[in-house]
Amino acid sequence: ALAGALETAGIEAAPWSPSRPWIAVLDNAGPNWASAIEQLRMQHGSAPVFWFDVAEWLFRHNYPAEARRAVESALDLETRDNQTLSIVAARLQRYGGLDRAIALIEQLCDREDERPQPPRTLAVLLMQRAEVHRVAGHRDAALADLRRAIVLLADSVLTIRRENARGFEQTALMDANLAVQRYRALGGRDHALPTRLVQMLDTDIRIVMEWNTPRTDLDLWVEQPNGEDVGFSYRLARNGGQLTADVTTGYGPEEFLLHAAGPGTYIIRAKTYATDRTNPNGPSSLAVRIIRNFGRANQSEELLDIEMDPDLNDRQQVGTIVIR
C-alpha cells in the first residue's frame, strides 16, 4: 500500500561537462557551429571520442538528426572496433535512431557471440520498439518484436558461453518476464521462456547499469534516504534494497532492486575500480536505466548516458531519484 501511494518527484541526471577542448570551441561558435566542427575535424576527427562529444553537443542543442549523423562518423574511422559500434548504438537509441541502433547491435551479436550481453541489449531495444509499435496500434509488429526479444533473452540465460557475467541471469530474467507480460497482454501465447522461469517480480525502483568496455571494473552504488550505501561490499539494505551482483570483468550489467521504496532521495553513483586506459574510444561510458514501478501498469523509465572520469578516485554521481 505504501509503494502504491508514493509518487516520483523527479529523476535528475548528473550534468554533462567534459573538459576536452573542442567542447569550448563549439560553445563559442554560436550559429557557426557547423564551420567549427569542420575545422575541428581536421585536427581531432580521427578519434572516436571526438565524434561522440560532437554528437552529444548537437543533441543537447536540439539537433537530433545532425547528432545521429555525427555519432555514426565514428564507424568510418580506422580505429573503430566493437566497442565503438556499441557506443554508437547506445547513442542512436537516445537520439531517436532506434531502428539503426537495433541493426548495429545485431552486428555486435554476430561478432561477439561468446558473451551474453549483446543478445540482452538487442532484446531490450526490441522491447522498446515494441512499445512504439503498440502505441501506434501496430499490434502484429509489436508481437513480433516481443517474441524475438523473449527468444534472445531465453538464449542468453540458457546457453553456456565462454564468458559469463556474474549475476547476469537474474537481470536478463527480469527483462524476459517483462517481455512475456507485454506479449501476453497483446494476445501472444507460446513463447521461448521455459515455464519454470516465468515469474514477474515488480519493483518500485530498478536501476540497471551497463558499460561499453572490457577489462574494466565499474561499481554501482545507491545511497538510500537513511544514508545506507548499497554496493558490492554492502549488497542488502535494511529497507530491502539490494545489488544483485558485482561484475568485475567488464560490460556489466549491475542491477539495484527495491520492491517498496520509502520517501526521500536516492543517490545513484558509480565508481571506477579498474579501467583500460588505452581505449581509443575514450573513457568508459555508462548506460543507466532508471525504472520506476517496474512490471506495473504505470511503469516509467529514464535512460542516462554518463562518461566515467578515470582519474576520479571517488564515486561519481550519476543521478538522483526523489520520491515523495
Salt bridges, closest charged atoms under 4 A:
GLU7 OE1 - ARG324 NH1 2.85
GLU38 OE2 - ARG41 NH2 2.59
ASP53 OD2 - ARG20 NE 2.50
GLU56 OE2 - ARG60 NE 2.76
GLU56 OE1 - ARG91 NH1 3.75
GLU56 OE1 - ARG94 NH2 2.67
GLU66 OE2 - ARG69 NH2 3.99
GLU72 OE1 - ARG100 NH2 3.00
ASP99 OD1 - ARG129 NH1 3.07
GLU106 OE2 - ARG148 NH1 2.84
GLU112 OE1 - ARG115 NE 2.50
GLU131 OE2 - ARG134 NE 3.10
ASP140 OD1 - ARG139 NH1 3.37
ASP145 OD2 - ARG129 NE 2.82
ASP145 OD2 - HIS133 NE2 3.58
ASP155 OD2 - ARG161 NH2 2.64
ASP175 OD2 - ARG120 NE 2.84
ASP175 OD1 - ARG206 NH1 2.82
ASP175 OD1 - ARG289 NH1 3.64
ASP202 OD2 - ARG296 NE 2.86
ASP204 OD1 - ARG296 NH1 2.42
GLU210 OE1 - ARG120 NH1 3.02
GLU223 OE1 - ARG269 NH1 2.79
GLU228 OE2 - ARG238 NH1 3.63
ASP229 OD2 - ARG315 NH1 2.55
GLU255 OE2 - ARG206 NE 2.62
ASP276 OD2 - ARG215 NH2 2.84
GLU301 OE2 - ARG289 NE 2.94
ASP305 OD2 - ARG91 NE 2.88
ASP305 OD2 - ARG94 NH2 3.26
GLU307 OE1 - ARG20 NH2 2.61
ASP311 OD1 - ARG277 NH1 3.16
